[in-house]
Amino acid sequence: MTLPASRRPTLPSLRRALSGVLCAAALFASGAGHALAEPKKKFDVCWTIYVGWMPWDYAVSSGIMKKWADKYGIEVNVTQLNDYIESINQYTAGKFDACTMTNMDALTIPAASGVDSTALIVGDYSNGNDGITLKGKTELKDIKGQRVNLVELSVSHYMLARALETAGLTEKDITIVNTSDADIVAAAASPDVTALVSWKPQLAEINAMPGMTEVFNSSKIPGEILDMMVVNTQTLKDNPDLGKALVGAWYEVMALVEKKDPATLEAMARASGTDVAGFESQLATTKLFVSAAEAVAFTSSADFPALMKKVADFSFAHGLFGEGAQSVDAIGIEYAGGATQGDAANLKLRFPTEYMQMAAEGGL
């Protein structure tokens, strides 16, 4: 598929880069973090452009966010930032009360930096948006011995590691070539580049080139690359109305997406820099939890901790927990119902379901 020229690949793709992890670690080392929260009436939320987060743009432009904030007598300022990693770093430093991010980034940036964070909304998972493409080869096993171009220490890197496992290979069997998301399509056109890992829209452009075959994609590891709205845990505890307003607005927009409301899809496509066809092509490989009940069922499932354990294993093995982390259990994760994984005395990432459950039961 050839994407419209208006597509802005560097914006949605910023969702994936983990180059800011050292910056986050520096924040932690300097003692920076979210100031002690307390009840308040005004909140700041940030997000970046990606197919699974475009509902936040529509929630603002349509007035849905304001409607829900007004219902609870609060003010919620939702700001789009152009730099994904910087948005997480600003959240980690306490400049925002909530921020959109992936599960791996939530674990390796704010949580690893000592900022207790809650995944308020588990919105979707990549279900084919990320893929591995080989030039002149047609099977994943053919990647052995090749130089692989990708954004190092990103979810592309994570997916590659998981793909190699399925083929009985490890990272020692390939050579990683760190390539920025902005350069990866141009790299694919080079004769000496034969293996790439990327995400849409770049993935679609690469796959459309002659001789290219997608040999693995994220649909083979369902649920492992999650997109979420993360809120500072203490802020949420002190201000539950913030959680109710965000969840209420989100699922009102999700109801419009579920019924494919033309005005909603057109607005989100335009705001993301593409047309409806381009936007729907990305939605097709994104598993959106359009209903709150579906999100609750996924997040509270018995399989969910095992998915996060895979993410934690990769993150620790690649040094993303910081120099002080002695084991994969250094950072504690709390799941629905209170079960924990890792250091229970250092719980820094939480997956409660009560707010999504309220939405599912019509209790907001």
N, C-alpha and C positions, 0 to 999 in steps of 0.2 A: 504494500500500500504506500502510495506517495502522499505525504501529508501536505496540507496547504502551506504556501510560502509564509503565511502570517503566523504559523506556529512558532512559539518562542521556546526552543528546546532547553535553553539554559535555566529557565525558571522552574518548570516542574522537575527537571532532573536534579536540581539542588537538594531535593528531598533525600537523595540517596547518598550524598557524600559525607564521609566521616572525618574530613580533614580538620574539623574544629575540635576534635576530642582533646588534643593537647591544650587548647585554649581553655576548655572546660576544666581540665585537670589543674591548670594554673589558677583558675578561679578558686578551686577548692583549697589549693595549697596556700593561697593568700588569705583564706578565711572568709572569702566572699560567699554569699548565698542569699536565700530569701530571708528578709527581715522577719522577726517574730510577728506572726499574723495575729489579727484581731478582728472583731466584727466591724464591718465597714459597708459603705453603700456604693462605692465606685470601684470598678474592676477593669483591668486591661488584659486582653487576650490577643495573641498573635497567631498568624497562620501563613503558610506559603502555598504557592500555586502547585497543585497536583490534582489529578482527576478525582481522587477520593476525598479531597478537602474543599472542592469548589462549592459544596453546599453552604460553607460558611460565608462565602461571598454573597450568595443569593439570600441567605438569612438576613444579611445586613441591607442589601439593596431593596429587598422586598418589604422591609419593615418588620419581618417576623421576629428578629432578634429583639428589637425594641419592644415589641408587643409583650414578649415573655419577660423581659427585664422589668417593664412597667408593672406587670402582674405582681411581681415580688418587691416592688418599690426600690429597685436598684438600678444602677447605670452600668451597662456593659459595653465597653469600647472594644470593638473587634478590628484589629489592624493587620493588613496584609504587608508582610515584609518580603523583600526580594531575595534575601540570602537565608537559605534554610538553616544552615549550621549556626549562623549568627542569631537567628531567632531563638534557637535552643540555648545558646550561650547567654542571651539576654534574659530568658526565662530562668536559667540556672542562677544568674546573678541577682534575681529578684525584681527585674524591671517589668516583668509580666506575671500575672497570676496563673495563666494557663497558656498552653502552646500546643500546636499540632506536631506530632513526630511519630516515627516508627517505634516499634517495641525494642529493637536493638539499640536505637539511639537513646531511648528513654533510660535503658539500663546502663549504657556506657558513657552518657554525658551527665545529666542531672543526678541520677542515682549513684553513679561512680564518684561524683563530686560531693556527695553527702547531702544532697537535697532530696528530702522525702517527697515522692511524687506519686500521684494517683491517676491511673488510666480511667478517667471518668466515662469516656465513650470509646468503645472498640468499634471502629466504623467499617473496616473492610480489610481484606487481605489480597495481596497480589496473586492473581490466578492466571498468569500468563503474561503479565506486563513486563517481566524480567526474563531474559533468555540468553542461551549460549549459542553462538553462530560459528560454524566452521566454513572455511573456503575450500572448495574442492573435495571435501569429505562429507560423509553422510551419517556417521554414527558417533556417539559420544566417546566411545573407546578410542577413536582416532585422535583425540586431543592429546594423548600421551606423547611426551617429547616436544610439544609445541610451545611457542611463546604466546601467552594469552594476554591480550590487551583489555584492561578494565580499570575502573576506579578502585584503587586499593583500599582495603579496610572499609568498604561500603557494603550494602546489602548484596550488591553484585558479587563481591568477594565471598560473602557468606553462602550465596546460592551456588557458586562454583564449588566451594568446599563440599557442600551437601551433594552436588551432582557427582563429583569425583568419587565419593563414598559408594554411590550406586553402581559405579563402573569398576569398583575394586581398585581405585587409584587414590593417590594422595597428592597434596600440593608439591611434594618432592618429585612427582612425575611430570610436572610442567614448570614453566618459568613465567612468573607474573611480570607484566610490563605495565606500570602505573600510567594510565592515560586519562586525562580529564574528560568529563562528560561532554564538554564543548568540542573536543577534538576527536572523539571516537568515530564519528561518521567519516571524517576525512581520513582517519587512520585506516578504516576498512577498505578504502579505495587503493591503498598502497599495496603493491604486489608482494611485499615481504611480510604483510600482516595476514595471518591465516586463521586466527582464532580470536573471538571477541565475546565479552559479556557486557550486556547493556540493557536498557529498559526503554519502554515507549516514551516519547515518539522516536528516539534514535533507533531502537530495535527494529521498528517497522521499516525505516529507511535502509538499514543494513541488510535486512532479510530480502528486500526488493532488488538488491544488487545481483548481477549475474554470478552464478557459481556458489551462491551462499545457501546454506542449509541450517535451519534452527534444529539443534540436536537435543536440547533440553530447555525447559522453561519452568517458571515458578508454580505452574499448576501441578507439578510432580511433588511439590512440598507444600501442600495446602495448609494455610493458617500460620506459616512460619514468618512471613513478612507482613506484619500488621501496621495499619495506619490508625492513629488514635488522637484523641484530645486529652492531653495530660494537664492536671491541675495540681498546684502545690497542696500537699496533703493537709498541712495546718490551716491554710487559707480555706480549704473546703470544709474542714471540721468546724471552723469558727463561723463560716458563712455558707450554710447549706443551701440558701436561696440561690447562690451563684450556680451550684450544681443543677438545681431544678430548672433554672432559666436556660442554661446551656443545653441541657438534655431536651427540654421541651421544644426549643427552637430547632434543634437538630432533627428530631423525629417528625416535626411538622413539615420540614423540607423533604425528609425522606419519603413521606407519604406522597408528595408531589412527584418525586423521582420514580417511585414505584409505579405510579399510573402513567408515567411518561408524559407528564404535562408539557406541552410544546413550549410554552413561554418560559418555564423553568429551565428546560434543557438548552434552549437557545441562549438564555442569559448566562448560564454557566459556561457554555461553549465559548461564547464571545469573550467572557472575562478571562478564560484560560488561553485565549489567543488562537482558537481554531474555529471550525464550523461544527454544526451538529453531527455530521457524519464522522468527522475526526474525533469528536468527543465521545460519541457512542462506540467507536472502535476501541477506545481505551476503557470505557465502561464494560465492554464485552469481556475483557480479560481482568476485570476487577470484581472480586466477590464482595459486593456491598451488603452489609447487614441492614436491609431497608426497614426491618421491623425490630423494635426493641427486644421482643421476645426471642428473636433469632440471635441477637447479640448476646443476650443473657445466657442462652443455651450453649453457645460456643464458649464463652468466657468461663462458665462454671462447669464445663464438661470435665470428665475424668482425664481426658487426653491433654488438656491445656497445659498443665505443669510440665509434661514431657516435651512439649513444643518449646516452651521457654527454656528448658534445660539445654536443649540443643543450641539455642541462641547464646546462652550463658557460657557453654563450653567453648564455642568458637571465640567469643569475646575475650574470655580469659586467656585462651591459648595464644591469641594475637596481641596480648598486652593492653587490651582496651579497658581493663579495670584499674590501671595505674600501677606504678612501681610498688606501692605498698601492699597490694593484694597478694596474699600468699597461696590462695586456692580459689577454685571456681565458686566456693561457698562464701566468699568474702562479703558479697552483697546479698542481703536477704530480700526475698520476694514473697509477698502475701497474696493469697488467692481467695476467691469467693468462699465464704464459710469459715475463713480464718486459718486454713492450712498454709504452712510456710515452707519455703525452700531456701537453702543457704543459711546464713547467720541470722537466727531469730532475734538476736540482740542488735542487729544492724539492718532492720527492715527499711528499705529505701524505694522500693517500687511495689505498688499495690494494684490489685485488680478486683475491686469490689464490684458488685452488680446491683446494689440497692437502688441507685438512681435510674439506671436503665430499667430495672424492675418496676419502679414507679410509673415510668412511661408506658411499659407494657400493660400495666393494670389500670391505666387511665387515672393514676393518683396524683398527677402533677397539678 
